[in-house]
Structure formats: structure tokens, C-alpha cells
Amino acid sequence: PKWGLILGMANFLPYIVLAIFMPDMFVDMYSPGVVAGFPAQVRELIIMIATAMGRMMLANTVSTLLICEAGSESDLYRVQRAWVLTGMSFLALQGAIGIVFDSNGWEAPMKLVGWATNFAVIFYNTKTFADTPFKLEAYKKPKKN
């Protein structure tokens, strides 16, 4: 399962860097000129959301690395399952955003590229997750002293 997780985290890296450190360019890359047409307060809100999204992705990546470092194989399996389910939700959100852009006639040149790369990573992560010959251990309650 580790290669699926590594690939998932590597896929997040460009999103993290661009969304945190260059949010204007990040938003404009996916929706050229669309945000510029909004009032200043709305543009600031969109940039704030993009930056928060990058920070959340960074926190998820760091949390995953910490769990994988300190956890057991069972923990690694559970973390990969969470990444797969989160990735599928992310693909659904990308589809919803695509519908909004298409219905408003806004250009989104990175829509297909972003969706395809995320789909490929999630597909590989799901395949490695499903192909892992693994049986989850039952949760063991800690003994009281």
C-alpha cells in the first residue's frame, strides 16, 4: 500500500505549493480571467479558500506521514482506505465544479488534465489497496491499570 500513498502525496505536492504560496496563479490556472470579473471581496474570499485548501492538503499529508511512521501495517491499510475514499470524493467535487464552469461558459483549460491525473492516482491507489492480501486486526481496547 505504501506506493499508492506515496503517489497520492506526490500528486498533492503541486496543489499544496501553488495553493499556499501562489494562490492567485493557482486559481487563474484553473479558471483564467473568471476570478478577475468578480468584485474585490469575492476575489479575496476565493483566494482565502484556495490557500486554506492548500493548508488542509499539507496537514493531511503530514498527518499521513506521521501515522505511517509510527503506526502498524493495519494503520497503513486504514490510512490508504481513507485516501481512496477522500480521492473519490475529490473527483466528484471536480466533476461538480466542471458542471458549474460549463453551464456558465467559463473556460477551464486544466479541468481535463487535473481530473485525469487525479483519476490515475486514485485508480492506482485503489488497485494497490484492493490487491493487498491483508486482514484487518480487531481493535484491542487498552487495559485499565
N, C-alpha and C positions, 0 to 999 in steps of 0.2 A: 504493500500500500504506500510505501514511502515515496516512490517515484510519482505517483498520482498527486500526492500532496505537494511535492517539490515543484511539479509542473504547474499546479494551481497557484502556488505562491509566486512563482516566476511570472505567471500571467498577470498577477495583480500588480507587480512591480511598476510597470509603466503608468498604470492608473494612479497608483499611490504618489509617485514622484510628480506627475503632471497636475493632479488634483490638489495636492498640498502646496507645491512651490510655484506652479504656473497655472492657476485656475482659469484665468482669462483665456489663455491659449487652449487649455483643455476643453472648455465649453465651446469655444469658437471652432475647434477642430471637428466637433460632432454636429454643430449647428451654425455654420458660417453666416454671420450677419443677422441671425434671428434675435439673439440677445441684445444686439445694438439697437433694435427697434423698440425695446421696452423702456419704460420710464427708469430713471436712475435708481430709485428704491427697489424696483423689481430686479434690475441687473445685480445690485448688491446682494439681494436675497439669493439669487441663483448662484452667485459666486460663493456665498457663505455655505450653501447646501453642497456645492461641489467640493469645497475644502473639507467640510465635515465628513463627506463620503470618503475622501482620501484618508482622513484620520481614522475613520472606522475600519477601513481596509488594513491600515497599518496596525491597528490594535488587534484585529483578528489574526493577522499574520504572525505578530509577536506572540500572541496567546497560543497559537498553534505550535510554534517552535518551542515554547516553554513546556507545553503539555507533552509534546513528543520527546523532549529531552528527559523529563522526569517521570513520564508515565510508562506503563507496561504496553505489551503488544495489544492488549484488549483496549486500552485507551487510544492507541493509534488507530485501531479499527473504528472506534466510535467517532473520533475526530474526522476521519475520512468520510464516514457516513454523513456527518454534519456538513462537510464541504460539498458533498454531492447534492444534498437537499438544498443548501443555500445557492449553489450554482444553478440548479433548475429554476429556483425562484427568480434568480437574476436574469436568466434567459426569458422568463415570462415577462419580467419588467421591461426588458429591452424590446420585446415584441409590442407591449402596450405603448411605449414611447414612440416606436416606429409608426404605430397606427395614428397617434396624435400628430406626428410630423407630417405624415402623408395626407391626412384629412385637412390640414391647414395649408398644404402646399409648400411647406418649408423644406429646404434642402438638407439632407443628412448624408454626406458622402461617406462617412465612416460607419454608417449603420450596418451594412453588409459585412464589412471587414471585422468590425467589433463582434458582431453576432457569430460569425464563422469561427473566429479564433476562440471565443468563449465556448462555443459548442464543441469544438475539437478537444479542448482541455477537459471539459466536463464529461464528454464521451469517454476519453481515455481514463479519467479518474473513476468513472462509474464502472468501466470494464475491469480495472485493476481491483476495485472494491468488490465487485461481484465474483471475480475469479479467485479471490483469496480463500484458500481452504482453511477456514477458521471457525471456531466455535466460541461464542462469547461466554465468558465466565459469569456466573450469577454474582450479583452484588453481595459482598460479605459485610454484614454490619460490624462495626468496630466493637470490641469487647469493652464493657464498662469495668473500670477499676474498683 
